[in-house]
Amino acid sequence: MQTSFTLDQLRDPATAESERIVRTCTHCGFCTATCPSYVLLGDELDSPRGRIYLIKDMLEHDRPATAEVVKHIDRCLSCLACMTTCPAGVHYMHLVDHARVHIERTYRRPAHERLLRALLAKILPNPAWFRLALWLAWPARWLAPLLSLLGLRSLAALSRLIPATPPAWPKIGSKRRFPAIGERKGRVAILSGCVNQVLAPAVNQAAIGLLNRHGIEVVVPQGEGCCGALTHHLGREGESLAFVRRNIEVWARSIEHEGLDAILVTASGCGTMMKDYGFLLRNDHVYAKKAVRVAELTKDVSEYLATLDLMPPVRDGNLVVAYHSACSLQHGQQVLHEPKALLAKAGFEVRDVPEGHLCCGSAGTYNMLQPIIARRLAERKAANIARVAPDVIAAGNLGCMTQLELVTEIPIVHTVELLDWATGGPQPQALQRSRKQKG
């Protein structure tokens, strides 16, 4: 694709990188077949190719974002299926991220949108605030139908995502080091993150138990937190990079003083973000090298487990597992086979989901900001899962798990919870609830 950026424009590193990405696009259209928003809406401007044209025009002319551009960029899920499909290697992720920053700086959204996005950016990355917000909002989970009737779709979507049981408050003085059982064979850090530790603390508990059982010491360094992805995808660059730098400082100290074999992530959306730290801080002379080191050490928990010799299962799995491959794992990190291989080795019958490349509609805050499209994608995903008749759904990302719980009665668990259970850990809570209901 030809471009006409000026030399002055190209002095900006972000613009120069976007120009390089745009020039890589060959207009082939392969991306349209795997783009969820285009598959649903059929609008060229809701495809990666169409959005590239919009972004190119906006950046080349150095003009503020228009309402039309914002509409189509907002509809992008950042699922990155287009990057998996693209034969030319267009790095769409960095391009659309730049566009979102430009939109945030140059476009004034309606007041209700600004308020909602500001609340999401402030509350979700802060576990204490998020936990308090869920407690305060818990009675409102029953208001979703009324809010929908009133046309308040985003608020209705938020209400549906409120858990049935308010989250527990963490114990004071929580452990930060979990020693290996028996001979220590390695040491890793694990991301506690933000939303995960509030909505699904059992996931990291399962990961820690599984790792300890296989001789791996786990540390949770003091001070780490949100990876920055939530604010990053809202175009709030300053806030996002503040989270990134804080985490890099924490992990750099841990790497230097304790030595780490890996930094493990159980939320694949966070993993995709963290593996991009080197790019995000490439022009920061203070953090660039440390960012690259952190990114290199970052592994999805399934990637790291695949390097271990896991013990034979001590429980008879006897379950059919539909493996839902989160977009951030299969497209963002290209981790495709490890989770399924691990589940099969643990004794489960693993089945692929038809149209497994299409997003479920969660996509960070997307299901709250674009609830209609998100719901259609979730229902499509649920129908495809039902076709393989599973006993349980396994996924590697909490956002996907929360999204799918809205549209299916099949229990949904994290991959690592099943692996932990198979090798001696507790039965996942979702399976316990499901069996009680059937009983």
N, C-alpha and C positions, 0 to 999 in steps of 0.2 A: 504494500500500500504506500503510495507516495505521500509525502508530508511537506509542509512549507513553513516550519518553525523558523523564527529568526535566530541569528547567532546570539543575540541578547537573551532570548528566551531559553536557549539551550545552555546558558551558563548556570541555570538552576538545575541541580542534580536530579530532582524529581521529574522535572519536565524532560530533561535529556533521556532519562530512563524510559519514560512513557513514550517518547518519540521513537526510541529503539524498538519498543514492543509493538507499537502501531505498524512500523515498517516491516515487521516480521509477518503480519497477517497477509494471506494470499487470497482472501475473499472466497475460499473454497466452500464454506457452508457446512462442513462436517459437524461443526459445533451445534448447529440447530437441531440435529437429531437427538442430542443428549441433554439439551438445556431444558430443565423442568418448566420454566416460565413460558418458553416458546412452545413446548409440547402442549401445554394447557391453553395458551392464549392465541397462538398462531400469528402473532404480530412480529414482524421482522425487527422492530425496535426493542422487543423483549427477548431478543436472542443475543448471544455474545457478539456476533458480527455487527448487528445493528447498534448495540451499545458502543462498540469500538468507534463506529462512525460518529456517534453523538459526542463521545469523549474527545475524539480527534478535533472535531469542529470547535468544541468549547475551548479546548486548551490552545489550539492554534491561534484563535482569534482573541485569546486572553480575555474572554468575556465572562460575566457572572453567569452562573447556572440559571436556566429558565425552569419554569414549572414543568414543561414537557420533558426536559432532560431529567429532572429530579424524579418524575414519575417512573420513568423506565429504569433508571439506575436503582431506585428504591426497590423495584420489583426483582432485582437480581438477588439470588439467595447466597451468592459466593460459595456455591457447592463445588465449583471447580471441575465439574464433569467435562466442561469444554476443554480444559487443559489436558485431560486424559485422552480426549478424542482428537485433538488438534495435531495434524501431521507436520505442521510447520513449527511447533514448539512455542506458540504465542503464550507469554506469561501473563495471562489475563488477570490473575490475582493482584499483581502489583499495579496494573493499570486501573482497575476498578477501585482499588484502595486509594490511589492518588485522586481519582475523580470524586470520591466521597469526601476527602479532605477539602478539595476545591469547593464542593457544594456547601460544606459546613462553613467555609469562610466567606462565601459570596452570595448565598441564598438565604432569605429570611422566610422561614416556614410559618404557617399559621400558628397562632398562639397555643392551641391545644396540642399540636404536634411538638412544639418546642418544649412544652411542659412535660409531656410524656417521655420524650427522649432524654431530657435532663434528669428526670426521676430515675429512669432505667440506668443511666450512666453513673448516678451517685449512689443508688441503693444496691444494685446487683453486685458490684465488685467489693462491697463492704459486708462481710458476713454478719457482723453484729447488727447493722442497720437492716440488712435483708431479713434476718431472723425476726427482728422486731416488727418489720413491715408485714411479714406473713402472719404473725400473731394478731396484729391489729386488723388485718384484712380478712382473717379467716371467716368471720360471719358472712362476708360478701360473696363467698364462693357459690352460694345458692342464688345469687342475683343474676347470673349469666343470661338466662333466658329473657329476663326483663330488660337488661342492658342491650341485648340484641334487638329487641322490639323497638327500643328507643333510638336505634341506629348508632349506639356507642359500641362499635364492634371491637375496637382495641381494648376497651375496658372489659367487655364480655370475655375476650380471649384471655386477658389477665386473670379474670375470676375463675375461669375453667382450669387454669394452671396452678391455682392454690391447692396445696396438698390436703387430703382428707383429714389428716392429723397434723396439728401444728408441730413444727420442728422442735426437737429437744434442745435445751440450753446446754452448752458444753461444760464439762467439768473443769473447775479451776485447777491449774497446774497440770494440764494434759501432758502426757509423755512426748518427748521429742526424739527418743532413741529406742529402737526395738531390736534387741540383740538376736543374732542368729541362733538357731537351735542346733547344738552340736558344733562341729568344726565350722568356723567362718570361712566361706568361700568367696565372699565379695561384699562390697558396701555400696549402697545406692541411696540417693535422696528421692523423696516422692513429693510431688506437688500436692499441697492440700487445697490450693486455689481458693475460690470464693463460693460460687453457687453449690458446687459439689459437696463441700463440707457441711452445708446447711441442709440440703435436700436429700443427700444420699451418703452419709458418712460410712455406711456399711460397705461401700465399694472400696474405699481405701483400706478399711479394716480387713477386708478379704484379701486385698493385694498384699498387705503387710504380713498377715498370717501365712499366706502361701509362700512368700519369699523367705520368711524366717524358717519355715519348715524345710526349705531347701538350702539352708546354710547361708542366706543373704541377710546381712545387717541392714536395717532401714533407718534413715535419719530424716527428720522434718526440721530443717534449719529455722531458727527463730527469725521472724521478720518477712518470710516469703508470703506471697498472697496471689491476688488476681494476676493472671498472665498478661493482661492488657487487651485481650481479644474483644471483649464486649464494647469497650469504648473505641477501639480501633475500627471496628466495623460500623460505628456510628459517625466516623469521620472526625472524631475528637482526638486529633493527633497529639497534642500536648499532654493530655491526661493519660493517654495510652502509653506514651513513651516514659512517663513518670513511673508507671507500674513496671515497665520493662527494666528501666535502670535500677529500680529498687531490688527487683528479683536478681538481676545480674550481680549486684553488690553482695547479696546474701549468698548466692551459690558460689561466687568466686572465692569468698572466704572459706566456705565449706570445702571446696576443691583444694584450696591451698593448705588448710590446716588438717583436714581429715582424709582427703583422698576419696574420690568417688569414681566408681566404674560407670555410672550412668545417672541421669536425672530422669526419673520415671513419671509418666503422666497417664492417668486413668480416664481422662476426658479428652477425646481425640481432637476436639476443637482447640483446646489449649495446646496440644502437642503441635498442631500445624502452625500456630502462632509462634511458639517457642523455637521451633526449627527455623523460623524466619528472622530471629533476632539479629543474626549477623547482617542481613540485608537492611533491616530497619535502622541499625546504628552504624552503617557502613561509613558514614561521613562524620562520625563522632570520634575524634582522636582520643578521647578519654576512655570510651567504652568499646570501641570497635573490636579490639582483639579479644577482650573478655566476652563480648557478645557472641563471637564466632565459637569460642570454646564452649560456652553454655549450649549453643545450638548443636554443636557436634555431639555433646554428651546426652542430649535429649532423646529419649526413646519412648515410644508407646509401650505400655506394660507388656503387651503381647509380643512385641519385638524382642524385648529382653528375655521374657520367659522362654521364647523359642530357642535361645542360646543355652538354656539349662537342660539338664537331664532330669525331667520331672518324674517323680515316683509313679509307679503303676497306680491306677485308681483303687481306692479302698472301699468305694461304694459302687454299687451297680447302677450306672447312669440310667439305662432303660428308658431314656427320654428322647423324643424327636425334637431337635433344636433347629428352628429357623434362624439362620444367621443374618442379621441385618447389618450390612456393611455401611457404617457411617460415612458420609461424603468426605468429611475431614480426614478420615483414615484411608479410604480407598483412593480418593482423588488428591487430597491435600498432602498425604504422606506416602502414597503408593504402597501401603501395607495391605496386602490383599489375601495372602494365603496363611499367614501365621496363626491368626485367631481360629480359623476353621481346622487347621492341622492340630492345634492344641486341644480343641474340643473333641475331635475324633479320637485322639490318643487317650483322652480322659474317659472314653467309653460312650460318648454320646453319638447318636445318629444325626449328622449335620446335613441340612438341606439348604440349598441356595434359594433365595427369593427371586421370583421373576421380576424383570425390570429393576434389578438390584442396583443399577447405576443411577436411578432417579432418586432425588432427595425426598425425605419424608415431610419436609416443610418446617422443620424446627429452626435450623440455621441461626443459632444464637438468639437474638431478639426478634427475628423475622416473624415468628408466629404471633407476636404481639403487635407488630407494626403493620403486617400485611396478613391479617387473619383469614381473609376469604381464600386467597391463593394457598396459604399454609394448610387450611382445613381440607381443601380439595386434594392436595398432595398427600396428606395424612390418610385420607379415606382410600385413595388409590393404593397407597402402600399397604394398608391393612387388608384390602381385598387381595392383593398379590400374596401377602403372607398367608392368608387363609387358604389359598390354593395348595399349599404344601402341607396342610394339616399338622401343624406342630403342637407339641405339648407345651413348649416354652419358646420365647424369643430371646436371643442373645444379641447384645449390642455393646459397642465400645465407647459410647458417648451418652452422657446423662441427658443432654438436650433431646436426642432421639428417643430415649426411653420415656421421658416425660410427655413428648408429643404423641407417641404411639399409645400411651395409656388412655388418651382421650377417645380413641377410636376402636379399641379392641379389648376383649375380656381375657385374651390369652396372657398369662403372666410374662412379664418382661424383666430380665435380669442382665446385669453386666457380665460379660464374658468371664472376667476374673472371679466373679462370685461362683460360677459353675465349676471352674477349675479348682478353686479353694475347697468347695464342697466335695468334689470327687476325690480329693487327696487328704481328707480328714477334717476339713473345716465345717462350720455350721451350715445348715440348709439355708439358702437365700430366703429372705423374708417374703418376697413375692410368691415363691413356691409354697411356703408355709400357709400364707393367706389363701392361696388358690385351693390347696388340698383341704383346708378347713371348710371352705365354702362348698366344695364338692361333697365332703363328708356330712 
